[in-house]
Amino acid sequence: VRTSLPNSEEARRAYAEGLDALSRSEARTARDRFEYTIAHEPEFAHAHIQLSFVYALLGFDAQARTQATAALELPGSMPSDERRWIEALHHEMHKDWARAIAQYKGLSDEFPDEPEYALRLAHSQINGGRVEDAKVTIDRLKRIGGSEHPDPLILLGEADGAQAQGDAKRQAEVSLAAIQAAEARGAPLLLARACLLNASALETLEDRDAAMRMNERARHLYQQA
């Protein structure tokens, strides 16, 4: 997603470090860097949005909503696509799936080569009960991304869709691929999510010992995050 940057060099550096940490699912480091950015430039909306993402990753939904609202309510002008992205994220964090889907769909159609819009669209479609639409979105993402280095986020979206459809076998297969992709990327929080999805599928398939091991691995990863 193309976004503006903070004004000061110090805040720009902290924001870049936060984005880098978030890309590796290093949630605590990302949270600290975005909080530092906000402390120095409280009206920089994108730091609030990225902090909202971090809180959502950590399971702190109330804090995620607070930061998304703070970003939306900040004064000042910004490019139309950035404003629409912030509005979409605000709807997502408040679980207003219909509005989130509409906003992300518009952005994804307008910027088809921007994977972040399509990823958020698929996530919102799954949570909004539009699983077949999410499958179409994920298939398009897979064509854009190629198969040489699979993206764990895309695989997680596909596993979420399989779970929503009650396809435990497919969920197990795709979540295992997501585990491997997250390991290759060195992304512990994505790895933990993939382990939980795999454990859920294994439980449904009545492989309870393997499910227990995956749940334990996820618990350990979350404790370290």
N, C-alpha and C positions, 0 to 999 in steps of 0.2 A: 504494500500500500504506500503510495507516494504521499508523504506528509511534510509539513514544515518542521523546523528545528528551533530549539531555544535560542534566545538572543546572545547570551553570554557564553564565552568559551568554556567556562567551568561547568555550566549547566549542560551544554552540548556534550561534553565529555561524559558526564554522569549518565545522561540519557542514552548515549551510544553504548556505554558499558551495561546499562540495564537491558537494552535490546539484545545485546550479545548474550548476556546471562539467561534471558528468557528463551532465546533460541536453543539453549542447551538445557532448558528446564531447571536451571539453578534458581529456584524461586526466592530463596532468602536474599541472595545477592541482588537479584533483579528488584525485589521489593525495596531494599535499602537504597539502590541507585535511583529508582523513580521517586522515592520519598525525598531524597536529597535534591533532585531536580525540582520537585514541587516546592520545597522549602526556599529555593533560590528564585524560582519563577512560577509562582502559584497560579498565574493566568495562562500557563502553557497547557492547553487542553489535552494534548496527546500523552503527556506524562500521567495524567489522571486516568486516561483510558488504559494505558499499559499497566498501571497499578491495579486497575479493575480486573484485567486479565489475570494478574498474579494472584489476587485474592480468590478469584474463581477457581484457579488451579489448586489452591490450597484448601478449597472447600469453605471459604468464608464468604457466603453469599451476601450477607447484609453489607459487609464492607465493599464488596464488588459493586453492589447497587449504588452505594453512596458515592463512590468514585466516578461511576458512569454518569450519575446525575450531576455531579460537580462539573464534569467536562461539558455537559450539554448546556449548563446554565451560565457558563463563563461568557463575559461580553467580548466584543471584538469580531472582526470579519475574518473569514478564511475561504478558500476555494470551495465551490459547491460540492464536489465529490467528497472532500474531507468532512464537511458538515453532515452530509448524508450518511457517511460511514459512522460518525459519532452517534447520530440519531439511531442507526441500526443497532449499534452496540448497546445503546441505552435500552432499547426495546428488548434485546436479547437478555441482558442482565436482569431485567424486570419480568422475564418470561412471557412477554407479550409476543408470542410466536407469529401471529398473523402479520403484525406490523413489521417485525424483524424480517420475515420472509419477503415481504413486499419490497422493503428497502434493499436487502441484499440481492434480490433478483434483479432489480433495476441496475444496481452497481455491477453485478456479474455480467449482465447482458451488454452493458456499455463498455466494460473493461474485461473482455473475455480472457485475456492473457494474464490477469491478476489473480493468482490462486487463492489469496486470502479471502476475497469476497466469496468465491465459490465454496471454500471450506466452511465459512460461517453460515452460508446459505444452507449447505447440507446439514450442518448441526441443527439449525433452526427448523428445517423441514422434518428431521427425525423427531425432534422434541414436540413439534406441532402436529404430529400424526400423519405427515405426508411422506410416508416411507418410499413409495414408488417414485415420487418426484426426487427424493434424495438419491435414489439409485441412479437416476439419469444424471444428476449433478456430479456424483462421485465418478461415474464412468467418464464424464467429460474431463474431470480433473486427472484421472489416470492417463488419458490420452495426451493431455498437456505435459504431464510430468514424466512420461516414459517409464520404463521398467528397470533400467540399469541400477538406479539407486532409489528404491521405493520410499516414499514419504510416509513415516509412521502416522502422521496426522490423517492422511487420506485413508490408510488402512484402518485406523481407529474409527473413522467415520463409517467405513464399510462394515466393520464388525458391529458397530452400534445399530446400523440398519438391519443386519442379520438378526440381532437380538430382538429388535422391535417386531420383526416378522416371525419370531419363534423358530428360526432356523439355527438350532444349536450346533449342528455339524459345521455349517458354514461359518458361524461365529467362532468356533474353536479354530478352524483353519486360518481364518483371516487374522484373528487376534494373535495367533502364534507367529504369523508373518510380521505383525506389528511389533511383537516382542523383539524379533530379530532385527528389524529396521531401527527400533529405538536403541537397542544395544549398539548397533553400528554407529549411530549418531552420537551416542553418549548422552542420552536424554533421560535421566532417571524418573522424572514425573510422568513422561509419556510411557516409559517402561512399566511404571506402577499401574497406570490405567489399563495398559494392554494385559498385564497379569490378572487384574480384576475381571476383565472381560473374558479372558481365557478360563479363569476359575469358575465363573458363572456358567459358561458353556459346559465345562467338564462336570459340574454338579448336575446340570440338566441331563447330561449323557450318562449319569450315574457312575462316573469315575471319581469317587469321593476322595480317595487318597491323593490323587494328582491335583484335585481342586484345592484341597487343604494346603498342599505345598505351594501352589500358586498364590493363594490368599496370604500365606505367611511371607512369601517373597514381596508381595505388594505392601504389606504392613511394614516390613523392614525398610523398603525404599521410601515410603512416606515419612517414616521416622527420621530418615537421613536428610530429607529434602529441606 
